[in-house]
Structures are given as structure tokens and as C-alpha cells.
Amino acid sequence: MNRKQSILFIVPDYHTTFSYAKALEQMGWRCDIYVPPDYPEQLLFSRQNIVRYNKIASNSNRNRIIRIIIQEFSWFLLNFWKYRYHVYYGRLPKFYFFENYTIRGLHLRLDFNLSLALSKILGSRIVYIPTGCHDEELKSKFSLIGEKSVCSSCGYENRCSDIENARNFSLVRRYSNLNIGLGYLEPSEYLSTTIKWKSVDPDVFSPHLTIPTEHVLENPNNLRVYFGFVPSGRNHLGRDIKGTNFINSAINKLASEGFNIEAMNISNMNSNLVRFYQSQCDVVVDQLIYGWWGSTGVEGMSLGKPVVCYLRPEWKEKFYSFFPEYSTLPIIEADKDNIYEVLKTLCLDKQVLQDASKKSIEFSESHFSISENAKAFISRLENL
């Protein structure tokens, strides 16, 4: 095995990680994907290339410590040394070796993690890819961004703290060799390198996707508006950053006015099946509050769907400074205050839908190509 061309992706980024693993293997690399025991099975897009272990249940803190030492540490030693590159999607300390403990009044260092330290000793290179705002910025700073605060609308607000965020950023600064920036936000807590990360396998997300019979929907005359998968995970006390309540309200109002329109909000389904329903919608709404597009927008454009999203002006300006070629971004801009008017326009003018669909396909083919983005990613790794 050539260790110089080996990657362990630690926690998958939905389908994106599996697309990279497939593309890199075709380039002669060895790629595996570590899936932690508590990873939601419904989110697991594929079972190809995955490695994992099963946790041993324990009822006492002492047993938990013993389990950590014996099981997690042993598993780490047996597996992590094999890979030259460790690509973390989200927070770095996936293996906890005492950093959360106080031993006889001695507080261990905030930025020390034994598994990460051993990775460095073994000569591995650590790559950090943020999952979203809490992995990119302190809450106290992020909440001040723009006139429309995301934090006040986020269902995760009470589960996001500066203490945990700061701890993660300290580890990033200490251990990570490459921090991926997504272009719209420059983190203030660590240095990042902006690349085109979000990518799709054209054989999986295609505007010509064949729909299995058991997933074909009825009522094809309705304008179907897709706006999310497993929304309960983003909703708390009626708040979420997608703006689900505002989308539902707009759709219900249009339906009451006689428009043939319906909502598509998928839950309780394996993530690798969701694309069959996305491909049968007419419009994809990504975010109305956060201010940027994510996996839902990428999937929608790749399937040839018009994508509606709120683009925060300051983020858009920064993004175009990194990627001027993205100026053809075909997203139809809307926010929670005008989503009704935007959807009404789409109901009335089918030509707008057709034009947006064509532009989505062209944009995806130009910028979400996994073959091209994987080459650029490998080039970054080999320069570490």
C-alpha cells in the first residue's frame, strides 16, 4: 500500500465525501470514510469505503474511561497510522482521550488531544473542513454579522457555545495542516484556504436521473417546491435557519388563492433516496435566513432545478472575490419577507423556470465537477 496516496475522511459530508472517495480511487488513491458510532443511519449516503467500530455500553464514568483507553485508543492505533491524510468534516476531536477530564484538580490543556497529537507523530497531515457557522466562527462574533442575525433564528442556538467553539478553534490552530474555506466567510479564529469543495458525482445527481417506480409521485400538474430533508434536526421552538415556516406560509397562501402548488419536505427517509424526490420537484428553496447556499442548493442545481436562496450581500461580494467565475450563479434570490412574491412569479411565468433550470445545469457542470475538484484538492494535499 502506498501510504503517500491514502486518505481517511473522518465523518462524511453527505454524498460529497463519497464522490471524492470514488474519484480519488479512480486516480489511484486509497480512500476510506470513518463513520462514528453515533452517526445517524438515515444520513449515511452510501456504505462504500466506510470503516467504523461499535461502542461498548458502560454505566459508570470509570468504565467509560476504561472503554476509551481500550477500545477507542486501540482502534485508533490499528487504523489511523495507515493513512497519510486525515480529512475531518467538522470538529477535530472525534476521539476523546482525557481532555474533558480533571484529574486530582489538574485541568488539562484546552488545545491538547492525544489522538491528534499521535496523528502528527505518525507523520499524517490533518485537514479541517467546517460544516457551518459554528465550525467557522465564534458565536459572539457570528451573531453580529449583517443586519439579519442568523443566531436569533437558529434552532441550534442553545446548543452552540463560545466555550466549545473556542476549544475547537484552538485545536484547529494547533494541529491542522490545511483548513478549507468555502469562500463566503473568512474565519477570524484560524487561517483558511479557499477551494471548490462541494461537488457531485454526475452519475448520481443528473438532470436525466431515472426514477424507480416505487418513488414516482402523483399529481404532476402541481408546482412542487422542495425545501429540505430531515427538517426536525434544524428546528427548535419553531425556529430554523432555512425559514421553513415562511416557505410553508407562502405555499399555503398561494394554494388558497387557487395556484396549483404543493410543498415537498422530506423526512424519515435514507439520504440516498432523497434525490429521486428532488428530481421530481419544480423549485428548490435552500436558505431564506442563513444567507448562503449549501448541499441542498448544489443538489438542486445538479438535478437541473431552479434554486431559490437568500444571499447575504457581504458574503456574495466576498465569494465573488475568490471565485469571479461564479458570477453566473443562477440562484433566484429571496428571503423570508418576499418568498411569497418570488414563488408567485414562478407560478405565473414558466419561462423563468425553464431558463433557471438550464442555467442550473450549466453552472453545475462548470463548477461542481467532482473530477476537476478532486484534482485541485489532491494538488493542495500534495503541497502540504
Secondary structure, 3 states (H helix, E strand, C coil): CCHHHEEEEECCCHHHHHHHHHHHHHCCCEEEEECCCCCCHHHCCCCCCEECCCCCCCCCHHHHHHHHHHHHHHHHHHHHHHCCEEEEECCCCCCCCCCCCEECCEECCCCCCHHHHHHHHCCCEEEEECCCHHHCCCHHHHCCCCCCCCHHHCCCHHHCCHHHHHHHHHHHHHHCCEEEECCCCCCCCCCCEECCCCCECCCCCCCCCCCCHHHCCCCCCCEEEEEEECHHHCCECCECCCCHHHHHHHHHHHHHCCCCEEEEEECCCCHHHHHHHHCCCCEEECCCCCCCCCHHHHHHHHCCCCEEECCCHHHHHHHHHHCHHHHHCCCEECCCCCHHHHHHHHHHCHHHHHHHHHHHHHHHHHHCEHHHHHHHHHHHHHCC
